Structure formats: structure tokens, C-alpha cells
């Protein structure tokens, strides 16, 4: 068997592991195994690449620099991934995704410079390179802004200005015009112009997106990175990169569509409506109509939970902020010891990234069968004695069903309002990530327990134990 054939076979095995991994990632129960399979496949692909030879029988050049770059990457990435808090996981995904897009763009820039030395490169080859530059750079700068929003280095609210969509359209059209000019007459200067326009376009594309739309944005940018990687694969003739990039691009856009559907909105509405730009609720809960909320004590709510038959826990980003996933599991364990049926209602867009709540609760060793998707949980909500909302807000807001004037009208929600009683664990009366006031807080059957979720849940565990 020749060296080339062996390398191609190893690439085929690696591509197969990516497919198996993607299947595994579709289930929380198999997600860890899927990750391991993908890592093994990628290690196999990288190892096989070092044995490449060109037509003259020469191996890869600059191997020392390649190994050095990989070592630097490992030194940065391993601690970052190992010690990241669950609250910071979305921004870690965003910045890693941006690095992937930037790497794909750099590969395309390098290939374009090499193509200029070719007497007459094929037009489709130049187009592949230029698309890699455009998409990869948009993903890089867009992911950087998404990271800054999630890390609170800048406001997480949409940033808008007059004529924004027109200006963004001009940047987009300008980038396509530069690509056409480069296809007609390749020019390094025009390439740098394209790079600059794509960089600005990525920033301008992300600035007006904020609030509850950020998880959808991260998924879309992930898809962009996959497409950029696939374009790089066409450029350098790597079938493995084409397969891997296409898988990421296709799965990313499918996930984006699924999340948009889960929010009851079109993708265009998510990208261009600047949803969440205005905070409609006051910080202290005061209202013009004089309505107030009802608050309780941990002891009272502990008794309510302990004597319930069924409790449904609805987690949200506040649970991650307080790092309270282990305590909420302890509370569930205590309730089950008293014969209370407990499970978790998971909204598709709860948190700041797809599957955020699943990952968070899996870290606390919550059994997979206790995690129920929105539709399944809603079918049992009316039979629940208590809906315990921990750090969620927008995903249980009845305005999505009852108020046609609400920006979130039509978004599927967890029907916590159908439970016998609703207990809200909140830091304050501030609205959720979408900036929309929640009418459920003022419902007579709702009780609020103010404070840090971890501390509050710890008190509830004690109260339930002593009930």
C-alpha cells in the first residue's frame, strides 16, 4: 500500500469519526463519548498530515514551526477549556469559533498570494479562495464581538444607529464587488481591501444583535466558520477539510433554524430586528398601575416544596451565574427522599448557547432522564403542584402567548403559569436577557424568593430537610 493511499484511508476513518461524533452529540447521554470520538479522529487526521509528500517526494516544510504553533495552541487552549466556568462557556465557544474562522481566512489569504505566481489560475479556484477570505473574516470579527458582549466587555444590548441596515448592505455589496474585481484581475491590494471590508462587515453584522438572540447568533457564526473551513479544503485540495467544514456548516445552520423556530421567529427577524434593545421593566418592580409582587421566605417555600406531589424545576442562565447546579440537584434529591416527583423542564434557548442547561446540569450529575424537553414538560405542567423557576425569565413569560404587542409574542415557552403554584428565584426585579417584563411575576399564585440562587437554594435544601 502506497503512502498516499494509507493517508487517504486514515482521512476516511477520521471523516467517519466526525459523523459518528455528530450523531453522539445529538443526545446528552452520548455527548461526552461523541466528543472523545471526534478528538480521536482529529488527532488521527493531524498525525496523518505530517506524513504527506509532494510530487518530488519531499515532506512538509517548516515542520518545526508547525509543531511550535500546535504547542502554543495547546498551552493556551487546554487551561482555558479545563478551568472555564459554566457561565463563561458560551463566550469560550464564541472565541474558539472565531479563531477557527480566522485560521481559515489566513489559509485562503496565503493561497491567494501563491495563486498570483501562477500564470492563469482557474476562476473557480480564485473564487473558492476569496469566499474563504470573506466568510472566515466575517466569522472571526463577528465572533470577537459576540465574545465581548457575552463577557460584558461591552453592552449585551443591540447597538443600533440610523441607516444601519443600509450601511451593512453597502458593506456586503462592496465585498461582493471586490470579489468580482479580483476574479477579473487578481490584485494583492484589492485582497487587503476585501479583508478590511469583511472585518468591518462581521462587526456591523453582530452589533445590532443582542439579548435572547445571542445563542442563535453563536450557532450561525459557527456555521460560517464551517463554510470557511470547507472553502479552505477546496483551496488546498483537502477532502477531509471539505467534509469537516461541510458538517459544521450544515449542522450549524440546521441548529440555527431549529432555535429560531423554538423562539417563534424567523431567522431574518432574529438578525435584523434588534430584539431586546429597550428595557421595558423598571429595576425595582414598580408599575404605574400600582401592582406589587408577593415574596416569601425559604422556610415557607421549603414547606410548600416538601409537601408537594410533583415539582418541576425550570432552570435558566441565573442558575449558571450563581454556579448553583450542584445545589439544585441536592434540593431535588431531598425532595425525592420525601416522595416528591421532580424533573427539569429544558427550554431550547435557555441560557446563552444551545444546550447550555443540559451541559450545566450534566456537570452536576443530574440523571439524563430527569431532563425533559419543552413539549414533554409542558404536557405535565398542569399536574404539577409547584413550578420552581431558577434564574429563568424570558422562557416562562406568558406574554409570548397572551400579548400580541409583545416582542416575544409567538415564542414557545415553558408553561410555568399552568402549575398550581410558581416559585421564582431571582436576584432582583430586573427583566431577563431580552429586556421584557414578565407578567408571571405579578400572578397571585407566584411567590418570589430574592437573593443569589446558590445561597437561596442552600436555604431551601435545609428547609426541606427539616420539614
C-alpha positions as CSV (number, residue, x, y, z in Angstrom):
1,X,0.0,0.0,0.0
2,X,1.4,3.4,-1.0
3,X,1.9,6.3,1.4
4,X,-0.8,8.4,-0.3
5,X,-3.3,5.6,-0.2
6,X,-2.6,5.0,3.5
7,X,-3.1,8.7,4.3
8,X,-6.3,8.8,2.3
9,X,-7.6,5.8,4.3
10,X,-6.7,7.5,7.6
11,X,-8.5,10.6,6.4
12,X,-11.6,8.4,5.6
13,X,-11.5,6.9,9.1
14,X,-11.2,10.4,10.6
15,X,-14.1,11.7,8.5
16,X,-16.2,8.7,9.7
17,X,-15.4,9.5,13.3
18,X,-16.7,13.0,12.7
19,X,-20.0,11.6,11.5
20,X,-20.3,9.3,14.5
21,X,-19.4,12.1,16.8
22,X,-22.0,14.4,15.4
23,X,-24.6,11.7,15.9
24,X,-23.5,11.3,19.5
25,X,-23.7,15.0,20.2
26,X,-27.4,14.9,19.4
27,X,-28.1,13.3,22.8
28,X,-26.9,14.5,26.2
29,X,-26.3,10.9,27.2
30,X,-23.9,10.2,24.4
31,X,-22.4,13.7,24.1
32,X,-19.2,13.0,26.1
33,X,-18.5,9.9,24.0
34,X,-19.2,11.9,20.8
35,X,-16.6,14.5,21.9
36,X,-14.0,11.8,22.6
37,X,-14.6,10.1,19.2
38,X,-14.2,13.5,17.4
39,X,-11.0,14.2,19.3
40,X,-9.5,10.8,18.4
41,X,-10.5,11.4,14.7
42,X,-8.9,14.8,14.6
43,X,-5.7,13.5,16.3
44,X,-5.6,10.8,13.6
45,X,-6.1,13.3,10.8
46,X,-3.4,15.7,12.1
47,X,-0.9,12.8,12.6
48,X,-1.5,11.5,9.1
49,X,-0.9,15.0,7.6
50,X,2.7,15.0,8.9
51,X,3.5,12.1,6.5
52,X,2.4,14.0,3.4
53,X,4.9,14.2,0.4
54,X,4.8,16.3,-2.7
55,X,5.3,15.2,-6.3
56,X,9.1,15.3,-5.8
57,X,9.0,13.1,-2.7
58,X,9.6,15.9,-0.3
59,X,7.8,16.0,3.0
60,X,6.2,19.0,4.7
61,X,8.2,22.2,5.1
62,X,8.6,24.1,8.3
63,X,7.6,21.2,10.5
64,X,9.3,22.8,13.5
65,X,7.2,25.9,13.2
66,X,4.1,23.8,12.8
67,X,4.9,21.8,16.0
68,X,5.7,25.1,17.8
69,X,2.3,26.6,16.7
70,X,0.5,23.5,17.9
71,X,2.3,23.6,21.3
72,X,1.4,27.2,21.8
73,X,-2.2,26.5,20.9
74,X,-2.3,23.6,23.4
75,X,-0.8,25.7,26.1
76,X,-3.5,28.3,25.6
77,X,-6.5,26.1,24.9
78,X,-6.2,23.3,27.5
79,X,-6.2,25.5,30.6
80,X,-8.9,27.7,29.0
81,X,-11.2,24.8,28.4
82,X,-10.3,23.0,31.6
83,X,-10.9,25.8,34.1
84,X,-13.7,27.8,32.3
85,X,-16.7,28.4,34.5
86,X,-20.1,27.2,33.2
87,X,-21.2,30.8,33.0
88,X,-18.3,31.6,30.6
89,X,-18.8,28.6,28.3
90,X,-20.8,30.5,25.7
91,X,-18.1,33.1,25.3
92,X,-15.4,30.4,25.2
93,X,-17.4,28.7,22.3
94,X,-17.7,32.1,20.6
95,X,-14.0,33.0,20.8
96,X,-12.8,29.5,19.8
97,X,-15.2,29.6,16.8
98,X,-13.7,33.0,15.8
99,X,-10.2,31.6,15.9
100,X,-11.3,28.8,13.5
101,X,-12.8,31.3,11.1
102,X,-9.6,33.5,11.3
103,X,-7.4,30.5,10.6
104,X,-9.5,29.6,7.6
105,X,-9.2,33.2,6.3
106,X,-5.4,33.1,6.8
107,X,-5.1,29.9,4.8
108,X,-7.1,31.5,2.0
109,X,-5.0,34.7,2.0
110,X,-1.8,32.6,1.8
111,X,-3.3,30.5,-1.1
112,X,-4.3,33.7,-3.0
113,X,-0.7,35.0,-2.7
114,X,0.5,31.7,-4.1
115,X,-2.0,31.8,-6.9
116,X,-0.7,35.1,-8.0
117,X,2.5,33.4,-9.0
118,X,0.5,31.1,-11.3
119,X,0.3,32.2,-14.9
120,X,-3.5,31.9,-15.2
121,X,-5.3,30.2,-12.2
122,X,-8.8,28.8,-12.8
123,X,-11.5,31.3,-12.0
124,X,-13.4,28.8,-9.7
125,X,-10.1,28.3,-7.7
126,X,-9.8,32.0,-7.1
127,X,-13.4,32.2,-6.1
128,X,-13.0,29.5,-3.6
129,X,-10.1,31.3,-2.1
130,X,-11.9,34.7,-1.9
131,X,-15.0,33.1,-0.4
132,X,-12.8,31.6,2.3
133,X,-11.3,35.1,3.0
134,X,-14.8,36.7,3.2
135,X,-16.6,34.1,5.2
136,X,-13.7,33.4,7.6
137,X,-13.0,37.0,8.3
138,X,-16.7,37.8,9.0
139,X,-16.8,34.8,11.4
140,X,-13.6,36.0,13.1
141,X,-14.6,39.6,13.7
142,X,-18.3,38.7,14.4
143,X,-17.3,36.1,17.0
144,X,-15.0,38.6,18.7
145,X,-17.9,41.0,19.1
146,X,-20.1,38.2,20.4
147,X,-17.4,37.3,22.9
148,X,-17.2,40.9,24.1
149,X,-21.0,41.0,24.5
150,X,-21.2,37.8,26.5
151,X,-18.1,38.7,28.6
152,X,-19.7,42.1,29.3
153,X,-16.7,43.9,27.9
154,X,-19.4,45.9,26.1
155,X,-23.1,46.1,26.4
156,X,-25.0,43.0,25.6
157,X,-27.9,45.0,24.2
158,X,-28.3,45.6,20.5
159,X,-26.3,48.6,19.2
160,X,-28.2,50.4,16.5
161,X,-27.8,53.7,14.6
162,X,-29.8,55.4,11.8
163,X,-29.5,53.7,8.4
164,X,-27.7,50.7,9.9
165,X,-29.2,48.1,7.7
166,X,-28.5,50.2,4.6
167,X,-24.9,50.6,5.6
168,X,-24.5,46.9,6.3
169,X,-25.9,46.1,2.9
170,X,-23.4,48.5,1.3
171,X,-20.6,46.7,3.1
172,X,-21.9,43.4,1.8
173,X,-22.4,44.6,-1.7
174,X,-19.0,46.2,-1.6
175,X,-17.3,43.0,-0.6
176,X,-19.0,41.1,-3.4
177,X,-18.0,43.8,-5.9
178,X,-14.3,43.5,-4.7
179,X,-14.5,39.7,-5.2
180,X,-15.8,40.2,-8.8
181,X,-12.9,42.7,-9.5
182,X,-10.4,40.2,-8.1
183,X,-11.8,37.4,-10.3
184,X,-11.2,39.7,-13.3
185,X,-7.8,41.0,-12.2
186,X,-6.1,39.5,-9.1
187,X,-4.5,42.2,-7.0
188,X,-3.0,41.9,-3.6
189,X,-4.1,45.5,-2.8
190,X,-7.7,44.6,-3.5
191,X,-7.3,41.5,-1.4
192,X,-6.4,43.7,1.6
193,X,-9.4,45.9,0.8
194,X,-11.6,42.8,0.8
195,X,-10.1,41.6,4.1
196,X,-10.8,45.0,5.7
197,X,-14.4,45.2,4.4
198,X,-15.1,41.6,5.6
199,X,-13.7,42.5,9.0
200,X,-15.9,45.6,9.3
201,X,-18.9,43.6,8.0
202,X,-18.6,41.0,10.7
203,X,-18.6,43.7,13.4
204,X,-21.5,45.5,11.8
205,X,-23.4,42.3,11.4
206,X,-23.2,41.4,15.1
207,X,-23.6,44.8,16.8
208,X,-27.4,45.1,16.3
209,X,-27.9,41.5,17.7
210,X,-28.3,41.1,21.5
211,X,-30.5,39.9,24.3
212,X,-32.0,36.5,23.9
213,X,-30.8,36.3,20.2
214,X,-27.2,35.7,21.1
215,X,-27.4,31.9,21.3
216,X,-28.8,31.9,17.7
217,X,-26.0,34.2,16.7
218,X,-23.3,31.9,18.1
219,X,-24.9,29.0,16.2
220,X,-24.9,31.0,12.9
221,X,-21.3,32.1,13.3
222,X,-20.3,28.5,13.9
223,X,-22.0,27.6,10.6
224,X,-20.0,30.4,8.9
225,X,-16.7,29.0,10.3
226,X,-17.6,25.6,8.9
227,X,-18.3,27.0,5.5
228,X,-14.9,28.9,5.6
229,X,-13.1,25.7,6.5
230,X,-14.8,23.9,3.7
231,X,-13.7,26.6,1.3
232,X,-10.2,26.2,2.6
233,X,-10.5,22.5,1.9
234,X,-11.4,23.1,-1.7
235,X,-8.5,25.6,-2.0
236,X,-5.7,23.3,-0.7
237,X,-7.4,20.1,-2.1
238,X,-8.1,18.5,1.3
239,X,-11.2,16.2,1.2
240,X,-11.1,15.9,5.0
241,X,-11.4,19.7,5.5
242,X,-14.2,19.7,3.0
243,X,-16.1,17.0,4.9
244,X,-15.4,18.5,8.3
245,X,-16.3,22.1,7.2
246,X,-19.5,21.0,5.5
247,X,-20.6,19.0,8.6
248,X,-20.0,22.0,10.8
249,X,-21.7,24.4,8.4
250,X,-24.7,22.2,7.7
251,X,-25.3,21.3,11.4
252,X,-24.8,24.9,12.4
253,X,-27.4,26.3,10.0
254,X,-29.9,23.5,10.9
255,X,-29.4,24.3,14.6
256,X,-29.9,28.0,13.9
257,X,-33.2,27.3,12.1
258,X,-34.3,25.0,15.0
259,X,-33.5,27.6,17.6
260,X,-35.3,30.4,15.6
261,X,-38.3,28.1,15.4
262,X,-38.1,27.5,19.1
263,X,-38.3,31.2,19.6
264,X,-41.3,31.5,17.3
265,X,-39.4,33.9,15.0
266,X,-37.8,33.8,11.6
267,X,-34.1,33.9,11.1
268,X,-34.4,37.3,9.4
269,X,-36.3,38.7,12.4
270,X,-33.6,37.4,14.7
271,X,-30.8,39.0,12.7
272,X,-32.3,42.3,11.7
273,X,-34.9,43.3,14.4
274,X,-32.5,44.5,17.1
275,X,-34.6,42.5,19.6
276,X,-34.0,43.4,23.3
277,X,-32.7,46.9,22.6
278,X,-35.1,48.5,25.0
279,X,-35.6,47.5,28.7
280,X,-39.3,47.7,29.3
281,X,-39.3,46.9,33.0
282,X,-38.0,49.1,35.8
283,X,-35.3,47.8,38.1
284,X,-37.3,47.8,41.3
285,X,-40.6,46.3,40.0
286,X,-42.6,49.5,40.4
287,X,-45.5,49.8,38.0
288,X,-47.8,52.6,37.0
289,X,-50.9,50.5,37.9
290,X,-49.6,50.0,41.5
291,X,-49.4,46.2,41.3
292,X,-46.8,44.6,43.6
293,X,-45.2,41.1,43.8
294,X,-45.5,38.6,46.6
295,X,-42.3,37.5,48.2
296,X,-41.7,34.6,50.6
297,X,-39.1,33.1,53.0
298,X,-37.0,30.0,52.4
299,X,-38.8,28.3,55.3
300,X,-42.3,28.9,53.9
301,X,-41.3,27.8,50.4
302,X,-39.4,24.8,51.8
303,X,-42.6,23.6,53.4
304,X,-44.5,24.2,50.1
305,X,-42.0,22.1,48.2
306,X,-41.7,19.3,50.8
307,X,-45.5,18.7,50.8
308,X,-45.9,18.8,47.1
309,X,-46.5,15.7,44.9
310,X,-44.8,17.0,41.8
311,X,-42.2,19.8,41.4
312,X,-41.0,20.9,38.0
313,X,-37.7,22.8,38.1
314,X,-37.2,25.4,35.2
315,X,-33.5,26.4,35.0
316,X,-32.2,29.5,33.3
317,X,-29.0,31.5,32.9
318,X,-29.3,32.7,36.5
319,X,-28.6,29.2,37.7
320,X,-25.3,29.3,35.7
321,X,-24.4,32.7,37.0
322,X,-24.8,31.6,40.6
323,X,-23.0,28.2,39.9
324,X,-25.9,26.6,41.7
325,X,-26.3,23.5,39.6
326,X,-25.0,21.2,42.3
327,X,-27.2,22.7,45.0
328,X,-30.3,22.4,42.8
329,X,-29.6,18.7,42.4
330,X,-29.2,18.4,46.2
331,X,-32.7,20.1,46.5
332,X,-34.1,17.6,44.0
333,X,-32.5,14.7,45.9
334,X,-34.0,15.9,49.2
335,X,-37.5,16.3,47.6
336,X,-37.3,12.8,46.1
337,X,-36.4,11.4,49.5
338,X,-39.8,12.7,50.7
339,X,-41.6,11.1,47.8
340,X,-41.9,14.2,45.6
341,X,-41.7,13.6,41.9
342,X,-39.1,16.0,40.4
343,X,-37.8,16.7,36.9
344,X,-36.3,19.6,34.9
345,X,-38.1,21.5,32.1
346,X,-35.5,22.5,29.5
347,X,-36.2,25.3,27.0
348,X,-34.3,25.0,23.7
349,X,-32.8,28.6,24.1
350,X,-32.4,28.8,27.8
351,X,-29.0,30.2,28.7
352,X,-26.5,31.8,26.3
353,X,-25.8,28.9,23.9
354,X,-27.6,25.9,22.5
355,X,-27.8,23.1,25.1
356,X,-26.4,25.4,27.9
357,X,-28.8,24.0,30.6
358,X,-28.1,20.4,29.5
359,X,-24.4,20.9,29.9
360,X,-24.8,22.7,33.2
361,X,-27.0,20.0,34.8
362,X,-24.9,17.2,33.4
363,X,-21.9,18.6,35.2
364,X,-23.9,18.2,38.4
365,X,-24.6,14.6,37.6
366,X,-28.3,15.1,37.1
367,X,-29.7,11.9,35.5
368,X,-30.5,12.4,31.8
369,X,-34.0,11.0,32.2
370,X,-34.8,13.9,34.6
371,X,-34.2,16.4,31.8
372,X,-37.4,16.9,29.7
373,X,-37.7,19.0,26.6
374,X,-40.2,21.8,26.5
375,X,-43.1,20.0,24.8
376,X,-42.8,16.9,27.1
377,X,-42.6,19.2,30.2
378,X,-45.5,21.3,29.1
379,X,-47.7,18.3,28.8
380,X,-47.2,17.7,32.6
381,X,-47.1,21.2,33.8
382,X,-50.9,21.4,34.7
383,X,-50.4,18.4,37.0
384,X,-47.5,20.0,38.9
385,X,-48.0,21.4,42.3
386,X,-45.1,23.8,42.0
387,X,-43.0,25.2,39.2
388,X,-39.7,26.2,40.6
389,X,-38.1,28.8,38.2
390,X,-34.4,29.2,38.9
391,X,-32.8,32.0,37.0
392,X,-35.1,31.9,34.0
393,X,-37.3,34.7,32.9
394,X,-38.0,35.1,29.2
395,X,-38.6,31.4,28.6
396,X,-41.6,31.3,31.0
397,X,-43.0,34.7,30.1
398,X,-46.8,34.4,29.4
399,X,-46.7,37.5,27.2
400,X,-45.4,35.2,24.5
401,X,-48.9,33.6,24.4
402,X,-51.2,36.4,25.6
403,X,-49.8,39.8,24.4
404,X,-49.8,40.3,20.6
405,X,-47.9,43.6,21.2
406,X,-45.0,41.9,23.0
407,X,-41.8,41.5,21.0
408,X,-41.7,37.8,22.1
409,X,-45.3,37.1,21.1
410,X,-45.4,33.7,19.4
411,X,-42.3,32.3,21.1
412,X,-42.9,28.9,22.5
413,X,-42.4,28.9,26.3
414,X,-42.3,26.7,29.3
415,X,-45.9,26.9,30.6
416,X,-45.0,27.5,34.2
417,X,-48.1,29.6,34.7
418,X,-50.2,26.3,34.4
419,X,-48.7,24.9,37.6
420,X,-50.6,25.0,40.9
421,X,-48.0,27.4,42.3
422,X,-45.0,29.2,40.9
423,X,-41.8,30.0,42.9
424,X,-39.4,32.4,41.3
425,X,-35.8,32.6,42.4
426,X,-34.5,36.0,41.3
427,X,-31.8,38.4,42.3
428,X,-34.0,41.4,41.7
429,X,-36.9,42.7,39.7
430,X,-34.7,43.4,36.7
431,X,-36.0,41.9,33.4
432,X,-34.4,38.9,31.7
433,X,-31.8,39.0,28.9
434,X,-34.5,40.0,26.4
435,X,-35.3,43.1,28.4
436,X,-39.0,42.2,28.6
437,X,-41.2,42.5,31.7
438,X,-42.6,39.2,32.9
439,X,-46.3,39.3,33.8
440,X,-46.0,36.0,35.6
441,X,-44.2,37.7,38.5
442,X,-47.4,39.6,39.3
443,X,-49.6,36.5,39.2
444,X,-51.4,35.9,42.6
445,X,-50.1,32.3,42.7
446,X,-46.5,33.4,42.2
447,X,-44.1,33.7,45.1
448,X,-40.7,35.4,44.7
449,X,-37.6,34.5,46.7
450,X,-34.9,37.1,46.2
451,X,-31.2,36.6,46.5
452,X,-28.3,34.7,45.0
453,X,-29.6,31.4,43.6
454,X,-26.9,29.3,45.2
455,X,-27.5,30.8,48.7
456,X,-31.3,30.7,48.3
457,X,-31.2,27.0,47.1
458,X,-28.9,26.1,50.0
459,X,-31.5,27.6,52.5
460,X,-34.3,25.7,50.6
461,X,-32.4,22.4,51.0
462,X,-32.2,23.0,54.7
463,X,-35.8,24.0,55.0
464,X,-37.0,20.9,53.0
465,X,-34.8,18.6,55.1
466,X,-36.3,20.0,58.3
467,X,-39.9,19.9,57.1
